[in-house]
Amino acid sequence: MGQQRFVDSPTKIIATVAVLAAACMLVLAGCGGGGSAKEVNAQENLASVLKKGIKPNEMGEVMVLEYHRFAEKEANYQRSYENFKKDLDYLYKNNYRLISFHDLLTGNIDTPAGTTPVVFSFDDSVLSQINYTSGTALDPNCGLGMLEAFHKQHPDFGYTGLFNVLPEIFDQPKYKKDKLDYLTSHGFEIGNHTISHPLLANKTDDQVQAEIAGLQKDVQNVDPKIKIDVLCLPYGSIPKNQALMYSGSSGGVTYHNNWSLLVGSDPFYPVYHYKSPGQLVPRVQVMDYDPRTGSGADGSGYWLRYFERRPELRFISDGDPKTICAPAYMQSRLVDKNLPKGVQFLGY
């Protein structure tokens, strides 16, 4: 007869973790030395989170969602008003919370316990993203208008995003500065989507630099205080000289970008994970998924369904921005030098 195995109940496991956390607190309190109070608080938070049935995994995958136009009907690179509202509702009910692109890509992630950070990115700076109908009144059917209305109903969802702009800057010339002022004053960020939206892979080095530097100049002519350090690659096309995505100059304008954005199609691991993509960041285009035909298999509908079925792969916050909390065996996947200052790994 084979050897019988016994598995503890979840209640017993949680109780054991709580006892161990309490023991750690006593040891830490007795040891003295710098940082012991912080470690005690971290252990207390972990015990509380586990007791609620939340299993943090801050080594899990995250998404930057990619939007373009908004309209009545769904189409390529176009989200219907109805579907965008459904997106917001789904994300909120399934414990996704908006954070800024820079916070995600620097590892400074601060969302409540049990939630998953997500970033909205909006390409092309078209009118349907930000439309003023009377003075500076937001059209309730533009992308920002719908997001603002949802945020008023659900303040804890977050209200931020990355707008990757072309020279037209939302197609209402007299409101360029008003719109940029609104975005930057409300915690939104601005990315560089080039002057003419070309395939950069087909351009010379001089042309690549002119495209990037030219857009930076256009934005800073409207508002010189705006800092741009994100390049959104048109069509996801990478120039032959990849270094020019990050540094270059043209026409007396010098630019420095920390990240470049692809067009699709995967989630990715945080900056401190050894599988992090680094400076070249994938995104997930927002589209529905039909499992019968495979349509939309690289879009948001597919990936959201994927994380429903594989929740252990999704980033789940412990609610403490000063710890990276995950099952203890995942510590071997950590790149310590990429941890934000003052942040430590906490395994369970």
Beta strands, then each sheet from edge to edge (+ up, - down):
strand 1: 63-67
strand 2: 69-71
strand 3: 78-80
strand 4: 96-98
strand 5: 116-123
strand 6: 132-134
strand 7: 137-138
strand 8: 162-165
strand 9: 189-192
strand 10: 230-232
strand 11: 247-250
strand 12: 253-256
strand 13: 259-261
strand 14: 280-281
strand 15: 284-285
strand 16: 323-326
strand 17: 344-347
sheet 1: 4+ 5+ 1+ 15+
sheet 2: 2+ 3+
sheet 3: 4+ 5+ 8+ 9+
sheet 4: 6+ 7-
sheet 5: 10+ 13+ 14+
sheet 6: 11+ 12-
sheet 7: 16+ 17+
end
